[in-house]
Each structure stands twice: as C-alpha cells, then as structure tokens.
Amino acid sequence: MKAFILALAMLALPTVIAAETGSDPVFQVEFTNPGLTPSLWALTLHPDGSGHFHSERGNAPIDTPQTLEAPNVDRDIRLSTEFTARVFATARRHDWSSTSCESHMKVAFQGWKKFVYRGPDGQGECSFNYSKDKEMQALGDSLVDVAGTILTGARLELLLQHDRLGLDKELEMLTVAHNEGRAPQICVIRGILERLAMDEDVMERVRRRAKALLQRARE
C-alpha cells in the first residue's frame, strides 16, 4: 500500500520531460517524501545548465511565524555547466532500462528519487530510496542538496517581504551549509542574493553575507 501511495505521489508531479521535443537530451529527478515540506519536487535539466524546478507542499500545516517555510515553487533555474556535465555523464553511464537502482537494504527512509533520462543515445528511468550504486546515491544526495538550496532561496524571498530580521539567521545557516558541502550550486539562487546584497533597507551583515555567497557562486 505504501508503495502504491508513493507511486501516486510521483504521478502528481508535472513530468516536464515527457513534453520535450527535439533531439537534445533531458534529465529529470523527481523526489517524494510525505514527511517533509515540500513533500514533492521535480527538477528538469538540460545540458547547458538551464532547467525548471517545481515543488508542492503537500499536506504540510499552514505556516506560523516561528515556522516560515517556502511556498510552492515553480520557476526556471540555471546550474553550472560543470555540475550539469557530471549529472549527464552519470546518466549516460547507467542502463536504467535493465538495472535496478534500489538496494533493498534496511536503511532509514530518505525519500524516493526517480531519475529519468531521454536523449538521442537512449532513454531510461530508475527509482530508489537508497541505491546500491555509490555513484547513483551520490548523485541523488547532491540533487537533493541543490533542491534544498533552491528552497532556501525561496525562503529568503519570503523573509525579505515579511520578516527582514529573519534574513540574518537564514543566511548564516546557508553559509554554514555551503561551507560543509550541503548547499552546492549557490549560483541557482543568484537573483535573491544580488537583491539582498544591494538592498540598503536590510542589515549590513545581511548584505555582507549575501555578497560573500555571491563571490563563492562565481568561483
């Protein structure tokens, strides 16, 4: 029953990849975990680093002032060409049409990741909670971290509108996460960081932290 419910949750996500035309390869990751907010998200990626991110909060409770979470997100994004190249290289090295990604090991539930690849050189898809393939597991972890960075950017936008004092703490946590490797691809939220770096109505420390993160996004 649990597997059936998760399958339905996956179907609720907009499968952008199915609507793609032309011969350019496309990669998509779909993620679902009813215990998290958001409970559903999907990231579609093209070889040049352009893509789209969509998330849904699911049945998450309405925010309180103490728990300001990102709203549903639906926006175009851009990742670095280096990171994108690693994603597509990994996808091309795996024949998902004939190989299972799931380890079936007794590990904690981390959320279902579904990889889908379509290109002139082939196509395939694979779903897993925890993969027996270290490269696949690492790719899943890094894409979950990228999604987390996008969602942090959405929270920063919300805080800028409704709770400017909360920006300092959010940027502090983002800086720590980036230093620890848990917030890769800072370039994906360049827009909100540039706004904060130039906004004279926010704390000076917020502007400094935003500028420092922007510098790292350029490195």
C-alpha positions as CSV (number, residue, x, y, z in Angstrom):
1,M,0.0,0.0,0.0
2,K,2.8,2.4,0.9
3,A,4.5,1.8,-2.5
4,F,1.2,2.4,-4.2
5,I,0.7,5.7,-2.4
6,L,4.2,6.8,-3.3
7,A,3.6,5.9,-6.9
8,L,0.5,8.1,-7.0
9,A,2.5,10.9,-5.4
10,M,5.1,10.7,-8.2
11,L,2.3,10.9,-10.8
12,A,1.1,14.1,-9.1
13,L,4.3,15.9,-10.2
14,P,4.4,17.5,-13.6
15,T,6.6,15.3,-15.8
16,V,8.1,18.1,-17.9
17,I,10.4,15.7,-19.7
18,A,7.5,14.0,-21.4
19,A,6.6,17.2,-23.2
20,E,10.1,17.9,-24.5
21,T,10.7,17.8,-28.3
22,G,13.8,17.7,-30.4
23,S,16.9,15.6,-30.0
24,D,18.6,17.3,-27.1
25,P,19.0,15.1,-24.0
26,V,17.0,15.9,-20.9
27,F,17.4,14.7,-17.4
28,Q,14.8,14.9,-14.6
29,V,14.8,13.9,-11.0
30,E,11.5,13.6,-9.1
31,F,11.5,13.4,-5.3
32,T,8.8,12.5,-2.8
33,N,8.7,12.2,1.0
34,P,5.3,12.8,2.7
35,G,7.2,13.5,5.9
36,L,8.9,16.6,4.6
37,T,8.0,20.1,3.4
38,P,7.7,20.2,0.5
39,S,6.7,16.6,0.1
40,L,7.1,16.7,-3.7
41,W,9.5,18.3,-6.1
42,A,10.9,17.8,-9.6
43,L,14.0,19.3,-11.3
44,T,14.3,19.1,-15.1
45,L,17.8,19.8,-16.5
46,H,19.3,20.5,-20.0
47,P,22.9,20.0,-21.0
48,D,23.6,23.8,-21.0
49,G,22.6,24.0,-17.3
50,S,19.2,25.5,-17.9
51,G,16.2,23.8,-16.3
52,H,13.0,24.1,-14.3
53,F,12.1,23.4,-10.6
54,H,8.7,22.6,-9.3
55,S,7.7,21.8,-5.7
56,E,4.5,21.1,-3.8
57,R,4.0,21.5,-0.1
58,G,1.5,18.6,0.1
59,N,-0.4,18.4,3.3
60,A,2.0,20.5,5.3
61,P,0.4,22.6,8.0
62,I,-0.1,26.4,7.5
63,D,2.9,28.4,8.5
64,T,3.2,30.0,11.8
65,P,5.5,33.0,12.5
66,Q,8.0,30.5,14.0
67,T,8.0,28.1,11.0
68,L,8.1,30.1,7.9
69,E,8.5,27.6,5.0
70,A,8.9,28.2,1.3
71,P,5.7,28.2,-0.6
72,N,5.1,26.1,-3.7
73,V,7.9,26.9,-6.2
74,D,7.6,26.8,-9.9
75,R,10.4,28.6,-11.7
76,D,13.2,28.3,-14.3
77,I,16.7,27.7,-12.9
78,R,20.3,27.5,-14.1
79,L,23.0,25.3,-12.7
80,S,26.7,25.5,-13.5
81,T,27.9,23.7,-16.7
82,E,30.4,21.7,-14.6
83,F,27.8,20.3,-12.3
84,T,25.4,19.7,-15.2
85,A,28.0,17.8,-17.1
86,R,28.5,15.4,-14.2
87,V,24.8,14.8,-14.0
88,F,24.5,13.8,-17.7
89,A,27.7,11.8,-17.6
90,T,26.4,9.7,-14.8
91,A,23.1,9.3,-16.5
92,R,24.8,8.1,-19.7
93,R,26.9,5.5,-17.8
94,H,23.9,3.7,-16.4
95,D,21.5,1.5,-18.3
96,W,18.4,2.1,-16.2
97,S,16.1,0.1,-18.5
98,S,17.6,-3.2,-17.3
99,T,19.2,-2.4,-14.0
100,S,17.5,-1.7,-10.6
101,C,18.8,1.3,-8.7
102,E,17.3,0.3,-5.3
103,S,19.5,-1.5,-2.8
104,H,16.5,-3.1,-0.9
105,M,18.7,-2.7,2.2
106,K,17.1,-2.0,5.6
107,V,18.0,1.7,5.8
108,A,16.1,4.7,7.0
109,F,13.6,6.1,4.5
110,Q,15.2,9.1,2.8
111,G,12.6,9.9,0.2
112,W,12.1,8.3,-3.2
113,K,14.3,9.6,-6.0
114,K,13.2,8.9,-9.6
115,F,15.8,9.6,-12.3
116,V,14.5,9.9,-15.9
117,Y,16.8,10.4,-18.9
118,R,15.8,10.9,-22.5
119,G,18.2,11.5,-25.4
120,P,19.2,10.6,-28.9
121,D,21.6,8.0,-27.4
122,G,18.9,6.2,-25.4
123,Q,16.4,6.5,-22.6
124,G,15.7,5.1,-19.2
125,E,14.4,5.6,-15.7
126,C,15.1,4.3,-12.2
127,S,13.7,4.9,-8.7
128,F,15.3,4.3,-5.3
129,N,15.3,5.3,-1.7
130,Y,18.9,4.1,-1.2
131,S,20.9,3.0,-4.1
132,K,23.4,0.1,-4.1
133,D,25.4,2.1,-6.7
134,K,27.6,4.6,-4.9
135,E,27.6,6.9,-7.9
136,M,23.9,6.9,-8.1
137,Q,23.5,7.5,-4.4
138,A,25.9,10.4,-4.5
139,L,24.1,12.0,-7.4
140,G,20.8,11.6,-5.6
141,D,22.3,13.3,-2.5
142,S,23.7,16.2,-4.4
143,L,20.5,16.8,-6.3
144,V,18.5,16.8,-3.0
145,D,21.0,19.4,-1.8
146,V,20.5,21.5,-4.9
147,A,16.8,21.4,-4.3
148,G,17.4,22.5,-0.7
149,T,19.4,25.5,-2.0
150,I,16.6,26.5,-4.3
151,L,14.1,26.2,-1.5
152,T,16.3,28.3,0.8
153,G,16.3,31.0,-1.9
154,A,12.5,30.9,-1.9
155,R,12.5,31.3,1.9
156,L,14.9,34.3,1.6
157,E,12.4,35.9,-0.8
158,L,9.6,35.3,1.7
159,L,11.7,36.7,4.6
160,L,12.6,39.8,2.6
161,Q,8.8,40.5,2.2
162,H,7.6,39.6,5.7
163,D,10.4,39.2,8.2
164,R,13.6,41.1,7.3
165,L,15.1,40.4,10.7
166,G,15.0,36.7,9.9
167,L,17.3,37.1,6.9
168,D,20.4,37.3,9.0
169,K,19.9,33.8,10.6
170,E,18.8,32.3,7.3
171,L,21.9,33.5,5.6
172,E,24.1,32.4,8.5
173,M,22.7,28.8,8.2
174,L,23.1,28.9,4.4
175,T,26.7,29.9,4.8
176,V,27.4,27.1,7.2
177,A,25.7,24.6,4.9
178,H,27.7,25.8,2.0
179,N,30.9,25.5,3.9
180,E,30.0,21.9,4.9
181,G,29.1,21.0,1.3
182,R,25.4,20.7,1.9
183,A,24.4,23.7,-0.2
184,P,26.1,23.3,-3.6
185,Q,25.3,25.4,-6.6
186,I,24.8,28.7,-4.9
187,C,24.5,30.1,-8.4
188,V,21.0,28.8,-8.6
189,I,19.8,31.5,-6.1
190,R,22.0,34.3,-7.5
191,G,18.9,36.5,-8.1
192,I,17.8,36.8,-4.5
193,L,21.4,37.1,-3.2
194,E,22.0,40.0,-5.6
195,R,18.8,41.7,-4.3
196,L,20.0,41.3,-0.7
197,A,23.5,42.5,-1.4
198,M,22.2,45.7,-2.9
199,D,19.2,46.4,-0.6
200,E,20.1,49.2,1.8
201,D,17.0,48.5,3.9
202,V,18.3,45.2,5.2
203,M,21.0,44.8,7.9
204,E,24.6,45.5,6.8
205,R,25.5,42.0,8.0
206,V,22.9,40.5,5.7
207,R,24.4,42.4,2.7
208,R,27.9,41.3,3.6
209,R,26.8,37.6,3.8
210,A,24.9,37.8,0.5
211,K,28.0,39.4,-1.2
212,A,30.3,36.7,0.2
213,L,28.0,33.9,-1.1
214,L,27.8,35.6,-4.5
215,Q,31.6,35.6,-4.6
216,R,31.6,31.9,-4.0
217,A,29.0,31.4,-6.7
218,R,31.4,32.9,-9.2
219,E,34.4,30.8,-8.1
